[in-house]
Amino acid sequence: MKETMKELLYRYRHGWILSYFIMYLPWFAYLEQTVTRRFHVIHMPIDDYIPFLEIFVVPYFLWFGYVALAVVYFFFKDVQDYYKLCIFLFVGMTVFLVVSTIYPNGHYLRPRVFERDNIFVTMVKGLYMVDTPTNLFPSIHVYNSIGVHLSVMHSEKLKEKKWIRRSSFAVMASIVASTVFLKQHSVFDVITGCIMAVVMYTLVYGGELLTGRRRVYQRRYPEINS
């Protein structure tokens, strides 16, 4: 029997948390437009020894699908894991916005001249045109990628899907590496992104490690696919 609109809205009422983007997107756009020249330069000596490798533009763009796919999967398959992932992502993204607002930052790591000319370099040029080298730490590319992989590793539904878990790790690692090989971020941004991920991991998943059982956020929801 077809569900009525009211029943459908009730069934997927957990979608309310995605309204977070109503706040996030305008705030981020504002930072991108205002933080352009006067900012604190982020740099570590090791940054100068990391080569520019345009091939990593592939996993860098893959990040968007990686994060979105995880959110959509848990939205329909496991509401508890969905909430945990969203809390992990959105808290970190808010911290990033606050840091960027009170401590404007950027870098000068991008190459001025490209030694090669290929499709990947063309993609990087396009990326550089739309994404300013500002508002860098903690790296959300790094932080969100770790968050998605942790959600996969803690999912009961994916516990026996070893190929998914291994593939997720490979994607996460390649995305993290892409941030420095594309000169999008300093190693400092990666480190701070990892530190924030460790802190949020303890807050979101720490109870599972101590009790040996999955925690329920506020109230129990029925299985989506029931």
N, C-alpha and C positions, 0 to 999 in steps of 0.2 A: 504494500500500500504506500502510495506516495505521501511523503511528509508535508504538512502544511508549512508555510513560511514561519509561523510562530514556533512550531516544533523544531524546525531547522535552526532557527536562531538560538533556541534554548540548548539544542544539542551541541552547538559550536560556540557557546557563550564565552568560552575561554579565549576567544579571539580578541576580547576587549584589550588585552595587554599590548596588542600590536598598535594601539593608538599612541603608544610611546613615540612613534615616528612623527606624529604631528608636532611634537616638541623638538625632537632631535634634528630633523632635516632643516628647518629654518635656522636653528641655532648654528648648525655646522656651516650652512651657506653664508651666514653672516660672518663667521670667522674667516672663511675662505676669501671673502671680499674685503675684509678690513685688515687682516694680518698679511701685509704684503712686503713692507720694507723694514719697518722698525720692529725688530724682534731679537730675541736672544738666540745666538747661533749655537746649534747642537753639533758637537763634533768630538770624536775620539780618535787618537792616533791610529788605531787599527783600521779605521775607515779608509785611510789612504792606501792600505795594502790590499784591499778587496777589489778585484777586477770588475769591470762592467761587463755583464753577460746578458745580452738582449734576449736569449732564449727563455729566460725566466719570466718574461712578460706573459707567457702562457699560464703558469700557475698563479701569477699575480692576478690575472683576470678571472681565473678559475675560482678564486676566493668568493666572488659574488654568488656563483651557483652552489658552491660548497656550503656556505652558511644558509642560503635560502632553502636548499634541499633538506637540510637537517631540521630547520624550523617547520617546514611543511610536513615532513614525515612524522615528527612527533606530534604535531597538531592533530593529525588524523589517527595516529596509532597509540599514543600514550600521553595522556594529559599531564601526568606528574612529571615525566621527563621533559615535556614541552615547557612547563612552567620553570623547571630548574634551568633549562637552557636559556630561556628568555631572561630570567633573573640574572644569570651569569653574564649574558651579553649586555643587557641594558644598564646594569650597575656600572660595568666597566666603561661603557660608551659615555655614560654621564660623567664619570670621573675624568675621562679624556676631554670632554667639553669644558669642564670647570678648569682643568689645568691649562688648556689652551687659552681660556679667557683671562685668567689672572697672570699667566706667564706666557705671553706670545712667543712662539719659537719657530725656527726654521733652519735650513742648512744651505750650503753651497757645494754639495757633493756631485751634482749632476754634471755629466761631461758636456763641454761646450762644443766639441767636434766629435762626430761619430766616425770611427775608423772603418766601419763596414756599412754596407748598404744592402739590406735585405728586408723581407716582410716583417721580421721581428723588430728591426730598428724602426720601421715605419709605424708599427704598433706602439712602440715606446714614445716616439715623437708625438703621436696622438694623445697618449697618456699624459705626457708632460704639458700639453696644451690645455688640458682640462683639469689637471690636478696640480695645485701649487705646491712648492717644496716647503710648506709651512704646516703648523698644527700637527706636530709629529709624534709626540710621546704622551703617554705610552702608546705604542703602535697598535692600532685597532686591528690591522691585518693580522698581526701576530696574536694578539689577545683573543680575538674571536675565533681564529683557527684552532687555537688550543682548546677553547671552550667547546667548540663543536666536537672535536675528537674526544674530549672527556665525556661528553654526553653519549657518544657512540659506545665508549668503553663501559659506561655504567648502565647501559640499556639492557634490561632483561630480554627484550624481544630480539636484540641483536647479539646476545651472548654466544650463540652457536654459529653465528655468521662470521667465521674467521676471515674470510676474504674481504668482507666489508670493513672489519676492524683494521686489517692490515692496509687495505687501500686508503682508509681514512688517515692512518698515520703517515703514509707516503705523501698524500695530498697536503696534510698539515705541514710536514717538514719542508716540502718544496715551496709552499707559500711563505713560510717564515724565511727561508733562504732567499726567496725572490725580493724581499723588501730591501736587502742590502746589495744584492747583485745588480739590481736595477737602479741603485742609488736613490731610492725613494726614502730610505731611512738610514739613520746612523745606527751603529751597534748599540748605542745607548738606548735608542727607542725600543729595540728588540729586548734588551735586558729589562727595561722597566715594564714592558708588556708581559714578559714572563713572570716577573715578580708579582704584578697585579693578578695574573692568572693563578698563581700559587695561593695568594690570599683568598681569592674568591672560591677556589677549589675547596679550601678548608671550610669556608662559610656555607657553601651550597651542598657539598658532598661529604663533609666531615662527619656528620651524624651517621651516615651509612657505614663508615669505617669503624666507628666506635660501637654501634649497636648490631651491626651485621644484618640490618634490614633496611628497606627503603622507607624513607620518610614521606608522609603525606602533608602537603601544604594546605593548611586550614581545614579543608573538607575533602571527602573522597568523591571522585567523579566516576561514573560508570565507564567501562571500556568503550571507546569510540566505535570499534568495529563489532560491538555486540548486537 
